[in-house]
Amino acid sequence: MPKILVAIDGSEHANRAFAQAVGLFGTEADYVMLSVVPPWSPAVALGISDDLDIPTSPPTGTATHGATGGSMPFAPTPQAMTAAIEGVYEFFRRAQDQAQRIAGVKAIGLIEEAKARKRKIGKMVVDIADEQQADAVVVGAHGSSFVGGALLGSVSQFVVHNAGCPVVVIRDRS
């Protein structure tokens, strides 16, 4: 049976791409879902804007919450960072559960941190495909999620040009 790595970023498009992969490779293939936690995900979960601007008022649970008039940058506490990271992992666990329900198959779920491996998202997909000895990789042409679009067109392009196995790119037609 072929082993198929499917990139899941929490978007509806990624879910549809997984379902289309099952249509292409069948229900008997071994599926591995990969969600990559971008290095800036905890910052987004803590309330820092998508472009990583520092907010003018710290969220509850940070070291300076209530200590300033709201115009001073904040330093997240270790507890706030841990909670933010746990929240991002929970988001991806739920996204992977939903993707499996929509695709109608069971799959192994992997959640990897780009920062921990010091790699960019596209490189992570390629490296995990190699580690998993995937026979093919399925990616969406683009996606978006609360973590800022973990699978953008540039990621798909990187995977197409660098993967050691065939890559199926599913376009979002919506």
Legacy VTK file of the C-alpha trace (Angstrom):
# vtk DataFile Version 3.0
C-alpha trace
ASCII
DATASET POLYDATA
POINTS 174 float
0.000 0.000 0.000
1.304 3.457 -0.760
2.085 5.867 2.065
0.684 9.329 1.393
1.700 12.427 3.359
-1.055 15.056 3.441
-0.349 18.578 4.673
-3.123 19.847 6.973
-3.221 23.511 8.013
-6.729 23.742 9.441
-8.290 25.283 6.347
-11.367 23.917 4.586
-9.255 23.674 1.449
-6.773 21.338 3.164
-9.701 19.148 4.226
-11.007 19.013 0.651
-7.482 18.253 -0.592
-7.290 15.298 1.813
-10.662 14.016 0.586
-9.475 14.344 -3.024
-6.280 12.480 -2.127
-8.406 9.595 -0.865
-10.253 9.682 -4.196
-6.929 9.450 -6.032
-5.070 6.938 -3.861
-7.976 4.967 -2.373
-9.051 4.093 1.138
-6.453 1.336 1.481
-3.444 3.698 1.305
-1.611 4.592 4.504
-2.191 8.290 5.197
-0.019 10.521 7.362
-1.292 14.008 8.137
1.315 16.673 8.801
0.599 19.998 10.431
3.529 22.370 10.807
3.488 24.873 13.655
5.060 28.047 12.275
7.567 29.676 14.655
5.301 32.693 15.126
2.153 30.720 16.066
2.419 31.327 19.835
2.736 35.063 19.182
-0.474 35.032 17.154
-2.235 32.995 19.843
-1.109 35.526 22.463
-2.812 38.348 20.604
0.085 39.770 18.620
-1.173 40.717 15.182
-0.513 38.578 12.116
2.365 40.794 11.008
3.920 40.452 14.475
3.399 44.062 15.501
3.564 44.362 19.259
0.111 45.153 20.647
-0.396 48.267 22.721
-2.174 46.463 25.538
-0.963 43.199 27.002
-3.397 40.289 27.228
-4.402 38.889 30.599
-1.766 36.571 32.022
1.285 38.484 30.863
3.967 39.946 33.090
2.877 43.540 32.563
-0.908 43.068 32.491
-2.417 45.895 34.506
1.014 47.370 35.250
0.977 50.035 32.550
-1.452 52.382 30.919
-1.467 50.084 27.897
1.185 51.815 25.800
4.171 49.685 26.754
5.089 46.412 24.990
4.496 43.322 27.074
6.613 40.304 27.898
4.576 37.068 27.970
4.999 34.966 31.066
6.248 31.401 30.661
2.736 30.248 31.604
1.194 32.392 28.844
3.645 31.029 26.282
2.941 27.443 27.373
-0.809 28.038 27.153
-0.424 29.625 23.705
1.634 26.713 22.391
-0.837 24.201 23.861
-3.638 26.135 22.143
-1.900 25.905 18.769
-1.379 22.147 19.195
-5.040 21.730 20.166
-6.057 23.678 17.051
-4.050 21.305 14.838
-5.326 18.183 16.660
-8.902 19.318 16.010
-8.058 20.232 12.423
-6.609 16.767 11.836
-9.644 15.086 13.431
-11.947 17.091 11.188
-9.843 16.334 8.094
-10.102 12.592 8.814
-13.881 12.816 9.209
-14.244 14.706 5.934
-11.874 12.384 4.045
-13.510 9.288 5.516
-10.264 7.539 6.469
-8.065 7.153 9.514
-4.575 8.599 9.386
-1.523 9.023 11.541
-1.344 12.619 12.754
1.949 14.466 13.108
2.362 17.984 14.452
5.865 19.371 14.055
7.310 22.714 15.133
9.253 24.575 12.465
11.117 26.538 15.142
12.193 23.410 17.034
13.719 21.983 13.866
14.958 25.376 12.639
13.275 24.859 9.272
10.753 26.653 7.121
7.349 25.101 6.502
8.058 23.844 2.975
11.330 22.287 4.098
9.517 20.632 6.994
7.017 19.013 4.610
9.818 17.738 2.364
11.905 16.465 5.289
8.979 14.706 6.989
7.991 13.121 3.661
11.539 11.732 3.454
11.526 10.587 7.103
8.160 8.880 6.629
9.291 7.355 3.315
6.157 8.744 1.691
5.310 7.527 -1.785
3.567 10.846 -2.520
2.805 14.190 -0.888
-0.515 16.015 -1.167
-0.611 19.768 -0.562
-3.147 22.483 -1.172
-2.286 25.248 -3.599
-2.978 27.627 -0.760
-4.719 27.627 2.564
-5.371 29.826 5.498
-5.939 29.297 9.159
-5.771 31.266 12.359
-2.022 30.761 12.380
-1.658 32.870 9.277
-1.950 30.432 6.417
0.398 27.552 7.132
0.266 26.356 3.529
0.720 29.237 1.131
1.491 28.985 -2.557
5.186 29.362 -1.862
5.092 26.291 0.385
3.421 24.212 -2.330
5.969 25.405 -4.854
8.860 24.542 -2.547
7.487 21.039 -1.988
6.935 20.471 -5.728
10.509 21.482 -6.516
12.243 19.721 -3.624
10.339 16.581 -2.622
11.946 13.247 -3.373
8.595 11.735 -4.351
5.647 12.741 -6.530
3.641 15.740 -5.286
-0.048 16.270 -5.921
-1.154 19.886 -5.615
-4.884 20.374 -5.109
-6.100 23.787 -6.234
-8.708 25.638 -4.221
-11.583 26.281 -6.588
-13.722 28.197 -4.114
LINES 1 175
174 0 1 2 3 4 5 6 7 8 9 10 11 12 13 14 15 16 17 18 19 20 21 22 23 24 25 26 27 28 29 30 31 32 33 34 35 36 37 38 39 40 41 42 43 44 45 46 47 48 49 50 51 52 53 54 55 56 57 58 59 60 61 62 63 64 65 66 67 68 69 70 71 72 73 74 75 76 77 78 79 80 81 82 83 84 85 86 87 88 89 90 91 92 93 94 95 96 97 98 99 100 101 102 103 104 105 106 107 108 109 110 111 112 113 114 115 116 117 118 119 120 121 122 123 124 125 126 127 128 129 130 131 132 133 134 135 136 137 138 139 140 141 142 143 144 145 146 147 148 149 150 151 152 153 154 155 156 157 158 159 160 161 162 163 164 165 166 167 168 169 170 171 172 173
